Amino acid sequence: MTRLVAVCILATWAGATLVFSELPWFRRLPLTERLRPFSSGGLRRSGVPGLFANRSFRDILRPLATTIGSRLSKGFGVSEELALRLERVHSTQSVAEFRTRQVGWAAAALGVAALGLLALAPPAPLALLVLIGGPLLVFLVIEQQLISASQEKQHRVFLELPIVAEQLGMLLSSGYSMMGALNRIATRSNGACASDIARVAARVKQGLSPDEGLREWARIADVAELHQLTTILLLHHDAGDLGTLISQEARSIRRETQRRLIERIERRNEQVWIPVTVATLVPGVIFLAIPFMDALNGFGAI
């Protein structure tokens, strides 16, 4: 009990220190340091900077958390870049912030597991399994949440793409420019594609060309049908009327959507028969086993 109380006190002290270090009134800087950013050459420091002089404790841990999180995710088979997935779901977090939160929750799980093991004192193999498996489970749950959100966004883009392609075809055929058509869809729609197109329009305002914005959208979304549609849209400089090509591509995407829907329905129909088959086979095996065992006993008596 004394060890448990000591560990709880140390954990409380470390947690309180980390929390208070983020509060301005707790780590208030001198007046000269607060006025330095507003002076000429304020970003330069005279002398050797201290370890915590210009960065919070979280900023110091971010590179380490990013490295640890990237290696763990790659070790468990996650090959897609984290920055791409965060950008795909329009997350406001950076890679360092996401990895810091992920590693922080894993460390908290490790602390909870350690306190529970000190209180329960299980066997050593079980304790080692809990200490390793608990933080890894929390880490992978957060990773899987982002993967699921990314896949859901890709699926929504795929489902909305035929309608968006038809709208683009009609707008381009009626005389709109490429950016005019994209801006109209972004302002008059509220789906997954509309939010992506709004980001394309914002990137064009920042200095990208419309072609570069479309390529970036296709790269981030990573949907095969969107890559094909983007290839056609990039021909707007060379072709006078892309309405026919875009309409054909929209019909092609609709056929692919229908094929996937039929495949999904058939798969679910097959899954319906799994419990029926199990419910039929288990009693049948039992009824067959009774006469079989009786026959074996008869042969044994002979």
N, C-alpha and C positions, 0 to 999 in steps of 0.2 A: 504493500500500500504506500510505503514511503517513496519508493521509486516512481510509482504512478503519479503521486502528487508532485514530485520534482519535475517529471516530464511535462505535466500539465502546466506548471508554472513557467518552465522554459518556453513551451509552445505559445502560451499567452503573451509572454514578454516579447518574443520574436514577432508575433502577429501584430501586437500593438505598435511596435516600433515601425513596421512596414506601413501600417495604416497611417500613423501620425506623420511619417516622413512625406506623405503626399499632401498634407495640409499646410497652407502658406504660413499660418500663425505659429506652427511648430518649428518650421525650418526657415524662419524669416531671414532674408539676406541683409547684409549691411546696406546703408543708403548708397554708398559708392557703387556697389554691384548692381543695385536696382536702377541707378541712373546711367550706367555704362552703355546699355543698348541704344539710348537716345542721344549719345554724344557722337562726334565724328570719330570713326574708327572704333566704334563701340564693340564690334565683334572680335576685336583683337584684345588679348590679355597680356599684361605685363607680368613677367616672372613665370614660374612653373605653376600651372593650374592644379588644384587639388582634385582628388578622385571624385568627390561629390560636389565640387564647386559649381559646376554648370549643368550637371545632369542628375536626374533623379535616379533612385535605385532601380526603378523599372527600366529606364533607358539603358542601364548597364547590363541588365539581365536579358534584354531583347536579343542581342546577337547570339548569346549562348542558347537561349530557348529556340531561336530559329534553326540553329545548327542541329540541336538534339531532335527537334520535331521533324525536320526534313529527313534525317537519317532513319528515324523510326518509321515514318510513313513509307519511305522507299523500301525499308526492310520488310514491311508487310504487303508489298506489292502495289502501292499507289504510285503510279508513274507520272500522272498528269501534274503539271505545275500548280502549286497552290495559288499563285497570283492569278493564273488564268481562271481557276474556279471561282475565286472571290470576285473577279471582274465580271464573270458570267452571271452571277446572281445579284450583281449590283450592290455588293457589300461595301460599307463605308470603312471597314477595317483593312489595315495593311497586313502584309504577311507577318511582319514582326509582332503586331498586336494580336493577331490570331494565334500564332505559335506561343506567345507569352501567356495568353489566357488558357490555351490548351495544356501547356506544361504546368501552369499554376494549379489548375484543377487536378492534374495528375499528382502533383506534390501534396495537395490537400488530401487526396485519397490515400496517399502513402502515410501521411500523419495520422489520419483517422484509423487506418489499418494497424499502425504501430501502437496506438493507444489501446485499441481493442485487443491486440495480442498480449500487451502487458497486463491487461486486466484479466483475460481468460487463460493465458499460459497454455496454449495448445501444443501438440507435438511439433518438433522442429520441422519436419517436411511440410506439414500443413501451414505452419507459420511462414516458411519461405514461399510457399505457393501463394499465400494471401498477400505478402509483401510485394511480390513481383506481379501477380495477376491483377490486383486491384488497380494500381496506377495505369497499367497497360489497358485495362478494360475501359477506364474513364477516358484515356487518350484516344482509343479507337472509336468510342461512342461519339465523341466530338468530331472526329475525322469523318465518320460515316454520316453524320448529320449534314455536313457540307457536301459530301458526295451525293447524297440523296437529293438535296436541294438543287445541285448542279444538273443531275439527270432529269429531275422534274422540269427544270427550265428548258432543257433541250427538247423534251417531249412536247411541251407547250409551244415552243417555236415551230416544231415540225407540224403540229396540228393546225397552227394559224397560218402557216406559210402559203397554202393555196389561195386563201382569201387575200392575203397581202399581195401575192403575185398578180392576181386578177385586178386588184385596185391599182397597182403600179402600171399594169398594161393599159387600163382605161385612161388613167391620167396622162401617161406619155402619149397615147394616141390622140387625146383631145388637145394637145399642145403644151402641156406642162413640161418644164425642164426637169432634169433628174432631181436636183435639190428641191425644186418646188413640189414635186410629187412626194418626196420623202418627208418634207415638212408638213404637208397636208395630212398624210397618214399619221404622223407623230402627234399632231394636234387634235385630230378627230377620232383617235382610237385610244384604247387603254389596256391593250393586251401585252403579252410578253414581247412580241415583235415591235409593237409601238414604242415600248420603253427602250428597246435596243436601237430603233431608228432615231429616237430622240437623242440618244447618246451619239449616234453618228452625226446628226446635225450639230450637236454641241462641239464635237471634235473638228468638224469642218469650220466652224466659227473660230476655233483656236488656231487654224492655219493649215489643217490637212486638206488635201484635195478630195472631192467626192469619191474618186476611185479608191484612194487610200482608205477613206472611211468605210467603204463597202467591204474592202478586203479585210480590214480590221474586224468588222462585224462578223464576217464569215469565219475568221480565225478564232475569235472568242467563242462564238456559239458552237462551232465544231459540229455542224449538221451537214451531212453529205448533200442533201437537197438544196440547202442554202448555198453551198459552194457552186452548184450547177446554176442556180438562179443568178448568183453574183457574176459568174462568167458571162452570162447573157447581158446583164445590166451594164457591164463594162464596155459593151459594144455600142453604147449610145453615141459615142463620138463618130463612129464610122457608119452606122446604119441610120437611116432616116425614120423608119417606123419599126419599133421593136414590139408592137402590140401583138402581132401574130406569134412571134417566138415566145413571148412571155405567156401568152394564153396556152400554147402547147406545153410549156413547162409546168404551168399550173395544173393542166389535166394530167400530166405525168405524175405530179406530186399527189394528186387526188387518188390516182390508181394505186400508188404505193401505200397511201394511207388506208385505202380499202383492203389491200392485201394484208397489211399488218393487223387490221381489225379482225379479218376473217381468221387469220392465224391465231390471234389471241382468243377468239371465241372457241375455236376447235381445241385449243389447249385446255381451256376451262371445262369444255365438255368431257375431255379425257380425265381431268382431275375429279369430276363428279363420280366417275365409276371406281375410283380408288377405294373409298370407304365401303361401297357396295360390294366390291370384290373381296375385300378383307372380311366383311361381315358374313359373306357366303362361304369363304374358304375355311375359316376357323371352325365353325360348327361341323362342316363336312369332314375336316381332318379328325375332329374328335369322334364323330360317328364311325369313321373308317378305322380308327385306332382300336375301338372296343372289340369288334370281331377279329381284328388282326392279332391282338394280344390273346384273345381266347383261343385262336388257332395255334399260336405259339405254345400256349400252355398244354393244348392237346397233344402236340408233337412231343413236348417234353415228357408227358406222362407215358407215351409209348416207349 
